[in-house]
C-alpha cells in the first residue's frame, strides 16, 4: 500500500485523496506489524522505550534508532502531517521498518530459540 505512493509524482500524490488515505493506512499497518515483532522479543512501556531497548540489545544501530524515532514522530501525527513530508518519507519508512524487522528476526534466531 505504501509503495503505491512511491509510484506517482508528488503532485499526483497530493491531489489523490484516496491514494493518500491508502498510503497512510499502509504506514499505520506497517508500524503495527513492527511493534508486534518487537513485542515478540521485549516488553516495553512506550514506542520510544522499545526503540531504545532494541538499540541497547544491539538489534538496531543508533542511526537506525534515530531514523525510527523520526518515523514515529510523523506516524503519530500522520493525519496532520504535510503531504510533501509524507511523500518524501515513504521509501525511508519502508526501508527502515523492513531493516528493523529483519534484524529482529535475526535476533530471534540467535536468542529466542
Backbone as XML, in Angstrom:
<?xml version="1.0"?>
<chain id="A" units="angstrom">
  <residue number="1" name="UNK">
    <atom name="N" x="0.821" y="-1.192" z="0.000"/>
    <atom name="CA" x="0.000" y="0.000" z="0.000"/>
    <atom name="C" x="0.869" y="1.262" z="0.000"/>
  </residue>
  <residue number="2" name="UNK">
    <atom name="N" x="1.941" y="1.210" z="0.777"/>
    <atom name="CA" x="2.846" y="2.366" z="0.840"/>
    <atom name="C" x="3.539" y="2.549" z="-0.497"/>
  </residue>
  <residue number="3" name="UNK">
    <atom name="N" x="3.944" y="1.444" z="-1.071"/>
    <atom name="CA" x="4.691" y="1.507" z="-2.327"/>
    <atom name="C" x="3.904" y="2.194" z="-3.436"/>
  </residue>
  <residue number="4" name="UNK">
    <atom name="N" x="2.581" y="2.070" z="-3.402"/>
    <atom name="CA" x="1.761" y="2.744" z="-4.413"/>
    <atom name="C" x="2.023" y="4.242" z="-4.433"/>
  </residue>
  <residue number="5" name="UNK">
    <atom name="N" x="2.290" y="4.808" z="-3.271"/>
    <atom name="CA" x="2.583" y="6.233" z="-3.188"/>
    <atom name="C" x="3.900" y="6.599" z="-3.832"/>
  </residue>
  <residue number="6" name="UNK">
    <atom name="N" x="4.829" y="5.646" z="-3.884"/>
    <atom name="CA" x="6.137" y="5.922" z="-4.481"/>
    <atom name="C" x="6.099" y="5.834" z="-6.004"/>
  </residue>
  <residue number="7" name="UNK">
    <atom name="N" x="5.019" y="5.313" z="-6.536"/>
    <atom name="CA" x="4.922" y="5.105" z="-7.981"/>
    <atom name="C" x="4.300" y="6.279" z="-8.721"/>
  </residue>
  <residue number="8" name="UNK">
    <atom name="N" x="3.940" y="7.315" z="-7.979"/>
    <atom name="CA" x="3.344" y="8.505" z="-8.598"/>
    <atom name="C" x="4.194" y="9.721" z="-8.265"/>
  </residue>
  <residue number="9" name="UNK">
    <atom name="N" x="3.966" y="10.789" z="-8.982"/>
    <atom name="CA" x="4.683" y="12.041" z="-8.695"/>
    <atom name="C" x="4.123" y="12.678" z="-7.438"/>
  </residue>
  <residue number="10" name="UNK">
    <atom name="N" x="4.862" y="13.635" z="-6.904"/>
    <atom name="CA" x="4.401" y="14.360" z="-5.725"/>
    <atom name="C" x="3.057" y="15.023" z="-5.995"/>
  </residue>
  <residue number="11" name="UNK">
    <atom name="N" x="2.907" y="15.642" z="-7.138"/>
    <atom name="CA" x="1.645" y="16.310" z="-7.469"/>
    <atom name="C" x="0.487" y="15.326" z="-7.514"/>
  </residue>
  <residue number="12" name="UNK">
    <atom name="N" x="0.712" y="14.167" z="-8.119"/>
    <atom name="CA" x="-0.341" y="13.148" z="-8.155"/>
    <atom name="C" x="-0.690" y="12.702" z="-6.735"/>
  </residue>
  <residue number="13" name="UNK">
    <atom name="N" x="0.327" y="12.516" z="-5.922"/>
    <atom name="CA" x="0.106" y="12.095" z="-4.534"/>
    <atom name="C" x="-0.718" y="13.144" z="-3.790"/>
  </residue>
  <residue number="14" name="UNK">
    <atom name="N" x="-0.334" y="14.399" z="-3.905"/>
    <atom name="CA" x="-1.017" y="15.478" z="-3.196"/>
    <atom name="C" x="-2.476" y="15.619" z="-3.625"/>
  </residue>
  <residue number="15" name="UNK">
    <atom name="N" x="-2.754" y="15.332" z="-4.893"/>
    <atom name="CA" x="-4.088" y="15.549" z="-5.436"/>
    <atom name="C" x="-5.006" y="14.334" z="-5.376"/>
  </residue>
  <residue number="16" name="UNK">
    <atom name="N" x="-4.502" y="13.195" z="-4.914"/>
    <atom name="CA" x="-5.304" y="11.973" z="-4.887"/>
    <atom name="C" x="-5.578" y="11.579" z="-3.433"/>
  </residue>
  <residue number="17" name="UNK">
    <atom name="N" x="-6.696" y="12.046" z="-2.908"/>
    <atom name="CA" x="-7.042" y="11.806" z="-1.503"/>
    <atom name="C" x="-7.170" y="10.315" z="-1.204"/>
  </residue>
  <residue number="18" name="UNK">
    <atom name="N" x="-7.743" y="9.577" z="-2.125"/>
    <atom name="CA" x="-7.916" y="8.136" z="-1.916"/>
    <atom name="C" x="-6.552" y="7.443" z="-1.788"/>
  </residue>
  <residue number="19" name="UNK">
    <atom name="N" x="-5.614" y="7.805" z="-2.636"/>
    <atom name="CA" x="-4.271" y="7.233" z="-2.565"/>
    <atom name="C" x="-3.586" y="7.617" z="-1.258"/>
  </residue>
  <residue number="20" name="UNK">
    <atom name="N" x="-3.706" y="8.879" z="-0.854"/>
    <atom name="CA" x="-3.088" y="9.322" z="0.396"/>
    <atom name="C" x="-3.629" y="8.535" z="1.584"/>
  </residue>
  <residue number="21" name="UNK">
    <atom name="N" x="-4.934" y="8.315" z="1.608"/>
    <atom name="CA" x="-5.523" y="7.557" z="2.713"/>
    <atom name="C" x="-5.053" y="6.105" z="2.693"/>
  </residue>
  <residue number="22" name="UNK">
    <atom name="N" x="-4.931" y="5.544" z="1.514"/>
    <atom name="CA" x="-4.454" y="4.170" z="1.391"/>
    <atom name="C" x="-2.996" y="4.059" z="1.871"/>
  </residue>
  <residue number="23" name="UNK">
    <atom name="N" x="-2.183" y="5.024" z="1.498"/>
    <atom name="CA" x="-0.782" y="5.037" z="1.923"/>
    <atom name="C" x="-0.697" y="5.203" z="3.437"/>
  </residue>
  <residue number="24" name="UNK">
    <atom name="N" x="-1.482" y="6.091" z="3.998"/>
    <atom name="CA" x="-1.476" y="6.296" z="5.445"/>
    <atom name="C" x="-1.902" y="5.021" z="6.173"/>
  </residue>
  <residue number="25" name="UNK">
    <atom name="N" x="-2.903" y="4.354" z="5.643"/>
    <atom name="CA" x="-3.342" y="3.088" z="6.227"/>
    <atom name="C" x="-2.208" y="2.053" z="6.160"/>
  </residue>
  <residue number="26" name="UNK">
    <atom name="N" x="-1.498" y="2.033" z="5.053"/>
    <atom name="CA" x="-0.362" y="1.131" z="4.904"/>
    <atom name="C" x="0.746" y="1.441" z="5.898"/>
  </residue>
  <residue number="27" name="UNK">
    <atom name="N" x="1.021" y="2.710" z="6.106"/>
    <atom name="CA" x="2.053" y="3.116" z="7.066"/>
    <atom name="C" x="1.655" y="2.666" z="8.466"/>
  </residue>
  <residue number="28" name="UNK">
    <atom name="N" x="0.414" y="2.930" z="8.837"/>
    <atom name="CA" x="-0.048" y="2.516" z="10.175"/>
    <atom name="C" x="0.030" y="0.998" z="10.335"/>
  </residue>
  <residue number="29" name="UNK">
    <atom name="N" x="-0.344" y="0.286" z="9.292"/>
    <atom name="CA" x="-0.287" y="-1.176" z="9.334"/>
    <atom name="C" x="1.135" y="-1.685" z="9.484"/>
  </residue>
  <residue number="30" name="UNK">
    <atom name="N" x="2.054" y="-1.079" z="8.751"/>
    <atom name="CA" x="3.456" y="-1.495" z="8.823"/>
    <atom name="C" x="4.037" y="-1.219" z="10.205"/>
  </residue>
  <residue number="31" name="UNK">
    <atom name="N" x="3.704" y="-0.078" z="10.775"/>
    <atom name="CA" x="4.173" y="0.250" z="12.125"/>
    <atom name="C" x="3.565" y="-0.733" z="13.132"/>
  </residue>
  <residue number="32" name="UNK">
    <atom name="N" x="2.318" y="-1.105" z="12.942"/>
    <atom name="CA" x="1.676" y="-2.085" z="13.818"/>
    <atom name="C" x="2.397" y="-3.429" z="13.754"/>
  </residue>
  <residue number="33" name="UNK">
    <atom name="N" x="2.736" y="-3.862" z="12.558"/>
    <atom name="CA" x="3.483" y="-5.113" z="12.379"/>
    <atom name="C" x="4.837" y="-5.010" z="13.071"/>
  </residue>
  <residue number="34" name="UNK">
    <atom name="N" x="5.496" y="-3.873" z="12.909"/>
    <atom name="CA" x="6.791" y="-3.667" z="13.549"/>
    <atom name="C" x="6.686" y="-3.865" z="15.056"/>
  </residue>
  <residue number="35" name="UNK">
    <atom name="N" x="5.696" y="-3.255" z="15.678"/>
    <atom name="CA" x="5.598" y="-3.341" z="17.131"/>
    <atom name="C" x="5.117" y="-4.699" z="17.609"/>
  </residue>
  <residue number="36" name="UNK">
    <atom name="N" x="4.396" y="-5.433" z="16.781"/>
    <atom name="CA" x="4.088" y="-6.828" z="17.120"/>
    <atom name="C" x="5.375" y="-7.642" z="17.130"/>
  </residue>
  <residue number="37" name="UNK">
    <atom name="N" x="6.229" y="-7.403" z="16.155"/>
    <atom name="CA" x="7.516" y="-8.098" z="16.110"/>
    <atom name="C" x="8.376" y="-7.722" z="17.313"/>
  </residue>
  <residue number="38" name="UNK">
    <atom name="N" x="8.417" y="-6.445" z="17.625"/>
    <atom name="CA" x="9.208" y="-6.006" z="18.771"/>
    <atom name="C" x="8.700" y="-6.673" z="20.047"/>
  </residue>
  <residue number="39" name="UNK">
    <atom name="N" x="7.388" y="-6.745" z="20.199"/>
    <atom name="CA" x="6.830" y="-7.334" z="21.426"/>
    <atom name="C" x="7.092" y="-8.833" z="21.519"/>
  </residue>
  <residue number="40" name="UNK">
    <atom name="N" x="7.521" y="-9.445" z="20.434"/>
    <atom name="CA" x="7.858" y="-10.871" z="20.493"/>
    <atom name="C" x="9.216" y="-11.113" z="21.150"/>
  </residue>
  <residue number="41" name="UNK">
    <atom name="N" x="10.003" y="-10.040" z="21.339"/>
    <atom name="CA" x="11.310" y="-10.234" z="21.978"/>
    <atom name="C" x="11.514" y="-9.397" z="23.233"/>
  </residue>
  <residue number="42" name="UNK">
    <atom name="N" x="10.740" y="-8.328" z="23.413"/>
    <atom name="CA" x="10.896" y="-7.493" z="24.606"/>
    <atom name="C" x="9.540" y="-6.988" z="25.082"/>
  </residue>
  <residue number="43" name="UNK">
    <atom name="N" x="9.522" y="-6.555" z="26.339"/>
    <atom name="CA" x="8.371" y="-5.849" z="26.899"/>
    <atom name="C" x="8.778" y="-4.387" z="27.009"/>
  </residue>
  <residue number="44" name="UNK">
    <atom name="N" x="7.890" y="-3.506" z="26.610"/>
    <atom name="CA" x="8.224" y="-2.080" z="26.614"/>
    <atom name="C" x="7.040" y="-1.264" z="27.078"/>
  </residue>
  <residue number="45" name="UNK">
    <atom name="N" x="7.322" y="-0.056" z="27.550"/>
    <atom name="CA" x="6.263" y="0.803" z="28.073"/>
    <atom name="C" x="5.817" y="1.880" z="27.085"/>
  </residue>
  <residue number="46" name="UNK">
    <atom name="N" x="6.649" y="2.143" z="26.096"/>
    <atom name="CA" x="6.288" y="3.117" z="25.059"/>
    <atom name="C" x="7.030" y="2.736" z="23.783"/>
  </residue>
  <residue number="47" name="UNK">
    <atom name="N" x="6.616" y="3.321" z="22.703"/>
    <atom name="CA" x="7.294" y="3.050" z="21.435"/>
    <atom name="C" x="8.741" y="3.513" z="21.487"/>
  </residue>
  <residue number="48" name="UNK">
    <atom name="N" x="8.963" y="4.647" z="22.108"/>
    <atom name="CA" x="10.322" y="5.173" z="22.230"/>
    <atom name="C" x="11.180" y="4.244" z="23.086"/>
  </residue>
  <residue number="49" name="UNK">
    <atom name="N" x="10.591" y="3.714" z="24.157"/>
    <atom name="CA" x="11.286" y="2.759" z="25.013"/>
    <atom name="C" x="11.657" y="1.514" z="24.219"/>
  </residue>
  <residue number="50" name="UNK">
    <atom name="N" x="10.751" y="1.052" z="23.379"/>
    <atom name="CA" x="11.018" y="-0.134" z="22.562"/>
    <atom name="C" x="12.222" y="0.096" z="21.651"/>
  </residue>
  <residue number="51" name="UNK">
    <atom name="N" x="12.266" y="1.244" z="21.016"/>
    <atom name="CA" x="13.385" y="1.565" z="20.124"/>
    <atom name="C" x="14.687" y="1.610" z="20.917"/>
  </residue>
  <residue number="52" name="UNK">
    <atom name="N" x="14.653" y="2.250" z="22.077"/>
    <atom name="CA" x="15.852" y="2.329" z="22.918"/>
    <atom name="C" x="16.319" y="0.931" z="23.326"/>
  </residue>
  <residue number="53" name="UNK">
    <atom name="N" x="15.382" y="0.085" z="23.734"/>
    <atom name="CA" x="15.748" y="-1.271" z="24.144"/>
    <atom name="C" x="16.345" y="-2.071" z="22.991"/>
  </residue>
  <residue number="54" name="UNK">
    <atom name="N" x="15.789" y="-1.920" z="21.790"/>
    <atom name="CA" x="16.355" y="-2.619" z="20.628"/>
    <atom name="C" x="17.788" y="-2.176" z="20.389"/>
  </residue>
  <residue number="55" name="UNK">
    <atom name="N" x="18.033" y="-0.892" z="20.533"/>
    <atom name="CA" x="19.387" y="-0.369" z="20.353"/>
    <atom name="C" x="20.304" y="-0.914" z="21.448"/>
  </residue>
  <residue number="56" name="UNK">
    <atom name="N" x="19.823" y="-0.905" z="22.678"/>
    <atom name="CA" x="20.609" y="-1.381" z="23.810"/>
    <atom name="C" x="20.980" y="-2.861" z="23.648"/>
  </residue>
  <residue number="57" name="UNK">
    <atom name="N" x="20.069" y="-3.649" z="23.081"/>
    <atom name="CA" x="20.327" y="-5.077" z="22.842"/>
    <atom name="C" x="21.232" y="-5.318" z="21.633"/>
  </residue>
  <residue number="58" name="UNK">
    <atom name="N" x="21.476" y="-4.274" z="20.858"/>
    <atom name="CA" x="22.284" y="-4.420" z="19.657"/>
    <atom name="C" x="21.504" y="-4.929" z="18.459"/>
  </residue>
  <residue number="59" name="UNK">
    <atom name="N" x="20.179" y="-4.911" z="18.559"/>
    <atom name="CA" x="19.331" y="-5.349" z="17.442"/>
    <atom name="C" x="19.363" y="-4.322" z="16.321"/>
  </residue>
  <residue number="60" name="UNK">
    <atom name="N" x="19.390" y="-3.043" z="16.701"/>
    <atom name="CA" x="19.469" y="-1.964" z="15.719"/>
    <atom name="C" x="20.596" y="-1.013" z="16.111"/>
  </residue>
  <residue number="61" name="UNK">
    <atom name="N" x="21.085" y="-0.310" z="15.125"/>
    <atom name="CA" x="22.162" y="0.664" z="15.347"/>
    <atom name="C" x="21.587" y="1.970" z="15.897"/>
  </residue>
  <residue number="62" name="UNK">
    <atom name="N" x="22.437" y="2.797" z="16.490"/>
    <atom name="CA" x="21.963" y="4.117" z="16.930"/>
    <atom name="C" x="21.389" y="4.937" z="15.772"/>
  </residue>
  <residue number="63" name="UNK">
    <atom name="N" x="21.983" y="4.818" z="14.609"/>
    <atom name="CA" x="21.483" y="5.561" z="13.442"/>
    <atom name="C" x="20.077" y="5.098" z="13.086"/>
  </residue>
  <residue number="64" name="UNK">
    <atom name="N" x="19.877" y="3.772" z="13.037"/>
    <atom name="CA" x="18.547" y="3.246" z="12.720"/>
    <atom name="C" x="17.553" y="3.616" z="13.814"/>
  </residue>
  <residue number="65" name="UNK">
    <atom name="N" x="17.980" y="3.634" z="15.056"/>
    <atom name="CA" x="17.057" y="4.013" z="16.127"/>
    <atom name="C" x="16.579" y="5.455" z="15.940"/>
  </residue>
  <residue number="66" name="UNK">
    <atom name="N" x="17.482" y="6.350" z="15.551"/>
    <atom name="CA" x="17.079" y="7.736" z="15.300"/>
    <atom name="C" x="16.133" y="7.830" z="14.114"/>
  </residue>
  <residue number="67" name="UNK">
    <atom name="N" x="16.407" y="7.047" z="13.073"/>
    <atom name="CA" x="15.508" y="7.010" z="11.906"/>
    <atom name="C" x="14.102" y="6.581" z="12.344"/>
  </residue>
  <residue number="68" name="UNK">
    <atom name="N" x="14.026" y="5.542" z="13.165"/>
    <atom name="CA" x="12.730" y="5.052" z="13.631"/>
    <atom name="C" x="12.020" y="6.085" z="14.488"/>
  </residue>
  <residue number="69" name="UNK">
    <atom name="N" x="12.749" y="6.768" z="15.332"/>
    <atom name="CA" x="12.133" y="7.822" z="16.140"/>
    <atom name="C" x="11.580" y="8.939" z="15.257"/>
  </residue>
  <residue number="70" name="UNK">
    <atom name="N" x="12.310" y="9.279" z="14.191"/>
    <atom name="CA" x="11.818" y="10.281" z="13.237"/>
    <atom name="C" x="10.531" y="9.802" z="12.574"/>
  </residue>
  <residue number="71" name="UNK">
    <atom name="N" x="10.521" y="8.534" z="12.180"/>
    <atom name="CA" x="9.336" y="7.959" z="11.541"/>
    <atom name="C" x="8.157" y="7.980" z="12.504"/>
  </residue>
  <residue number="72" name="UNK">
    <atom name="N" x="8.391" y="7.582" z="13.745"/>
    <atom name="CA" x="7.308" y="7.554" z="14.727"/>
    <atom name="C" x="6.726" y="8.936" z="14.970"/>
  </residue>
  <residue number="73" name="UNK">
    <atom name="N" x="7.565" y="9.956" z="14.957"/>
    <atom name="CA" x="7.043" y="11.305" z="15.172"/>
    <atom name="C" x="6.107" y="11.718" z="14.034"/>
  </residue>
  <residue number="74" name="UNK">
    <atom name="N" x="6.372" y="11.239" z="12.850"/>
    <atom name="CA" x="5.487" y="11.526" z="11.713"/>
    <atom name="C" x="4.226" y="10.676" z="11.804"/>
  </residue>
  <residue number="75" name="UNK">
    <atom name="N" x="4.385" y="9.398" z="12.108"/>
    <atom name="CA" x="3.240" y="8.486" z="12.170"/>
    <atom name="C" x="2.272" y="8.913" z="13.274"/>
  </residue>
  <residue number="76" name="UNK">
    <atom name="N" x="2.791" y="9.374" z="14.394"/>
    <atom name="CA" x="1.925" y="9.802" z="15.493"/>
    <atom name="C" x="1.057" y="10.992" z="15.119"/>
  </residue>
  <residue number="77" name="UNK">
    <atom name="N" x="1.432" y="11.727" z="14.090"/>
    <atom name="CA" x="0.694" y="12.912" z="13.662"/>
    <atom name="C" x="0.345" y="12.822" z="12.170"/>
  </residue>
  <residue number="78" name="UNK">
    <atom name="N" x="0.151" y="11.614" z="11.689"/>
    <atom name="CA" x="0.039" y="11.364" z="10.256"/>
    <atom name="C" x="-1.071" y="12.159" z="9.573"/>
  </residue>
  <residue number="79" name="UNK">
    <atom name="N" x="-2.215" y="12.273" z="10.207"/>
    <atom name="CA" x="-3.332" y="12.980" z="9.562"/>
    <atom name="C" x="-3.117" y="14.485" z="9.468"/>
  </residue>
  <residue number="80" name="UNK">
    <atom name="N" x="-2.201" y="15.016" z="10.275"/>
    <atom name="CA" x="-1.927" y="16.449" z="10.239"/>
    <atom name="C" x="-0.599" y="16.783" z="9.572"/>
  </residue>
  <residue number="81" name="UNK">
    <atom name="N" x="0.104" y="15.751" z="9.140"/>
    <atom name="CA" x="1.428" y="15.953" z="8.536"/>
    <atom name="C" x="1.278" y="16.461" z="7.101"/>
  </residue>
  <residue number="82" name="UNK">
    <atom name="N" x="2.194" y="17.291" z="6.683"/>
    <atom name="CA" x="2.207" y="17.834" z="5.327"/>
    <atom name="C" x="2.394" y="16.713" z="4.308"/>
  </residue>
  <residue number="83" name="UNK">
    <atom name="N" x="1.646" y="16.771" z="3.214"/>
    <atom name="CA" x="1.726" y="15.747" z="2.165"/>
    <atom name="C" x="3.143" y="15.586" z="1.630"/>
  </residue>
  <residue number="84" name="UNK">
    <atom name="N" x="3.859" y="16.675" z="1.505"/>
    <atom name="CA" x="5.222" y="16.609" z="0.966"/>
    <atom name="C" x="6.157" y="15.857" z="1.905"/>
  </residue>
  <residue number="85" name="UNK">
    <atom name="N" x="5.959" y="16.034" z="3.202"/>
    <atom name="CA" x="6.778" y="15.319" z="4.186"/>
    <atom name="C" x="6.487" y="13.825" z="4.108"/>
  </residue>
  <residue number="86" name="UNK">
    <atom name="N" x="5.213" y="13.471" z="4.083"/>
    <atom name="CA" x="4.837" y="12.055" z="3.991"/>
    <atom name="C" x="5.407" y="11.452" z="2.722"/>
  </residue>
  <residue number="87" name="UNK">
    <atom name="N" x="5.185" y="12.109" z="1.611"/>
    <atom name="CA" x="5.664" y="11.598" z="0.324"/>
    <atom name="C" x="7.184" y="11.409" z="0.339"/>
  </residue>
  <residue number="88" name="UNK">
    <atom name="N" x="7.875" y="12.384" z="0.883"/>
    <atom name="CA" x="9.336" y="12.324" z="0.927"/>
    <atom name="C" x="9.875" y="11.232" z="1.843"/>
  </residue>
  <residue number="89" name="UNK">
    <atom name="N" x="9.054" y="10.749" z="2.756"/>
    <atom name="CA" x="9.486" y="9.743" z="3.722"/>
    <atom name="C" x="9.083" y="8.315" z="3.358"/>
  </residue>
  <residue number="90" name="UNK">
    <atom name="N" x="8.320" y="8.124" z="2.309"/>
    <atom name="CA" x="7.755" y="6.799" z="2.026"/>
    <atom name="C" x="8.812" y="5.708" z="1.897"/>
  </residue>
  <residue number="91" name="UNK">
    <atom name="N" x="9.817" y="5.944" z="1.087"/>
    <atom name="CA" x="10.852" y="4.925" z="0.884"/>
    <atom name="C" x="11.613" y="4.700" z="2.192"/>
  </residue>
  <residue number="92" name="UNK">
    <atom name="N" x="11.929" y="5.769" z="2.870"/>
    <atom name="CA" x="12.647" y="5.677" z="4.140"/>
    <atom name="C" x="11.844" y="4.871" z="5.154"/>
  </residue>
  <residue number="93" name="UNK">
    <atom name="N" x="10.550" y="5.107" z="5.237"/>
    <atom name="CA" x="9.681" y="4.368" z="6.157"/>
    <atom name="C" x="9.741" y="2.880" z="5.844"/>
  </residue>
  <residue number="94" name="UNK">
    <atom name="N" x="9.545" y="2.537" z="4.583"/>
    <atom name="CA" x="9.555" y="1.126" z="4.207"/>
    <atom name="C" x="10.897" y="0.468" z="4.484"/>
  </residue>
  <residue number="95" name="UNK">
    <atom name="N" x="11.980" y="1.121" z="4.088"/>
    <atom name="CA" x="13.313" y="0.534" z="4.250"/>
    <atom name="C" x="13.709" y="0.394" z="5.709"/>
  </residue>
  <residue number="96" name="UNK">
    <atom name="N" x="13.470" y="1.412" z="6.517"/>
    <atom name="CA" x="13.879" y="1.366" z="7.918"/>
    <atom name="C" x="13.083" y="0.333" z="8.704"/>
  </residue>
  <residue number="97" name="UNK">
    <atom name="N" x="11.790" y="0.256" z="8.453"/>
    <atom name="CA" x="10.976" y="-0.733" z="9.159"/>
    <atom name="C" x="11.337" y="-2.137" z="8.699"/>
  </residue>
  <residue number="98" name="UNK">
    <atom name="N" x="11.556" y="-2.315" z="7.400"/>
    <atom name="CA" x="11.968" y="-3.626" z="6.897"/>
    <atom name="C" x="13.306" y="-4.045" z="7.529"/>
  </residue>
  <residue number="99" name="UNK">
    <atom name="N" x="14.255" y="-3.131" z="7.588"/>
    <atom name="CA" x="15.549" y="-3.442" z="8.189"/>
    <atom name="C" x="15.394" y="-3.829" z="9.653"/>
  </residue>
  <residue number="100" name="UNK">
    <atom name="N" x="14.550" y="-3.113" z="10.369"/>
    <atom name="CA" x="14.335" y="-3.410" z="11.783"/>
    <atom name="C" x="13.706" y="-4.790" z="11.959"/>
  </residue>
  <residue number="101" name="UNK">
    <atom name="N" x="12.693" y="-5.093" z="11.175"/>
    <atom name="CA" x="12.038" y="-6.409" z="11.267"/>
    <atom name="C" x="13.035" y="-7.516" z="10.927"/>
  </residue>
  <residue number="102" name="UNK">
    <atom name="N" x="13.836" y="-7.310" z="9.896"/>
    <atom name="CA" x="14.849" y="-8.315" z="9.554"/>
    <atom name="C" x="15.843" y="-8.502" z="10.693"/>
  </residue>
  <residue number="103" name="UNK">
    <atom name="N" x="16.255" y="-7.417" z="11.329"/>
    <atom name="CA" x="17.180" y="-7.506" z="12.458"/>
    <atom name="C" x="16.540" y="-8.233" z="13.641"/>
  </residue>
  <residue number="104" name="UNK">
    <atom name="N" x="15.266" y="-8.000" z="13.862"/>
    <atom name="CA" x="14.555" y="-8.702" z="14.942"/>
    <atom name="C" x="14.517" y="-10.195" z="14.646"/>
  </residue>
  <residue number="105" name="UNK">
    <atom name="N" x="14.232" y="-10.546" z="13.407"/>
    <atom name="CA" x="14.199" y="-11.964" z="13.035"/>
    <atom name="C" x="15.559" y="-12.618" z="13.249"/>
  </residue>
  <residue number="106" name="UNK">
    <atom name="N" x="16.635" y="-11.936" z="12.882"/>
    <atom name="CA" x="17.983" y="-12.458" z="13.119"/>
    <atom name="C" x="18.243" y="-12.616" z="14.616"/>
  </residue>
  <residue number="107" name="UNK">
    <atom name="N" x="17.823" y="-11.641" z="15.390"/>
    <atom name="CA" x="18.000" y="-11.704" z="16.839"/>
    <atom name="C" x="17.249" y="-12.893" z="17.418"/>
  </residue>
  <residue number="108" name="UNK">
    <atom name="N" x="16.006" y="-13.106" z="16.953"/>
    <atom name="CA" x="15.203" y="-14.221" z="17.453"/>
    <atom name="C" x="15.862" y="-15.554" z="17.135"/>
  </residue>
  <residue number="109" name="UNK">
    <atom name="N" x="16.429" y="-15.690" z="15.964"/>
    <atom name="CA" x="17.103" y="-16.937" z="15.586"/>
    <atom name="C" x="18.272" y="-17.203" z="16.530"/>
  </residue>
  <residue number="110" name="UNK">
    <atom name="N" x="19.005" y="-16.170" z="16.886"/>
    <atom name="CA" x="20.165" y="-16.324" z="17.764"/>
    <atom name="C" x="19.789" y="-16.518" z="19.234"/>
  </residue>
  <residue number="111" name="UNK">
    <atom name="N" x="18.728" y="-15.836" z="19.687"/>
    <atom name="CA" x="18.497" y="-15.722" z="21.125"/>
    <atom name="C" x="17.193" y="-16.283" z="21.684"/>
  </residue>
  <residue number="112" name="UNK">
    <atom name="N" x="16.212" y="-16.493" z="20.864"/>
    <atom name="CA" x="14.900" y="-16.861" z="21.405"/>
    <atom name="C" x="14.511" y="-18.285" z="20.999"/>
  </residue>
  <residue number="113" name="UNK">
    <atom name="N" x="15.451" y="-19.112" z="20.781"/>
    <atom name="CA" x="15.155" y="-20.478" z="20.347"/>
    <atom name="C" x="14.732" y="-21.363" z="21.492"/>
  </residue>
</chain>
